[in-house]
Amino acid sequence: MEYVKEGILFDVCQSLGGLGEDAGRFFLAQILEYMKYMDKREVVHRDLKLENILVDAKMNIKVADFGFACV
């Protein structure tokens, strides 16, 4: 399992006081790519929220907590 030092997207949003339009587009594009990737593999996360999206040092997302995921 990979360790992501930067934390969760929820904390990033709180520390910045929300995301601007450009940052929102940046993260949304990554989330949509993730969903496209998982859809091709016929996997549904079913608990996608800010607390389950981790952010690495380069501000790339990593999705966690697949406890409710199903095929």
N, C-alpha and C positions, 0 to 999 in steps of 0.2 A: 504494500500500500504506500502511496506517495504522501509525503508530508508537505502541506502547503502552509508556509509561514505567514503569509499576509492576512489570512483570515477569511471570513465570509463576506459575501456581497452586501448583506444587511449592514454590517459594521462599516463598510466603505461608504455606503449611502448615508449612514448616520454621521460619520465623521466629516463628510463633505457638506452636510446639510441638504442632501438630495443630489441627484445627478442632473447635469445640464443636458441639453438636447444632443450635443455631440457625444457625450459619454454614454447617454442612454442608447443612442444608435449603435455605438461601438459594442456595448454589452448585448444588446438585442440581436445583432448580427451573429454573435458567437452562440447565443442561446438557440437561435433558429438553425444554425449549422449543426449543433448538437442534436436537436430534435430531428432533423433530416437524417443524420447518421443513425440514430436509434430507430427511426421509422423503417429504414432499409433493412434493419436486422429484426424487425417486428417485435421490439421491446418497448413497453410503456412504463415510464417512471412513476406516475400517479401521485407524486408528492413534490413536485417542482415548485420551490419557493426560494426567496432570497436567502433563507437560513441554510439551504441545501446546495447553494452555489458558492464554491470557494474561488478565491482570486489569488493567483500566484504573483511573483515579483514583477512580471512583465504585464500584469493586468489581464492575463488570459484566464478564462473560467475553467473550473474543474467541477463537475457535478458529483455530488456525494449522496449517501443515504438511499440505497436501492432496496430498502426493506419492503416497500409496497410495490415494487416493480413486478411486471408480469409479461409473459410472452403472448 
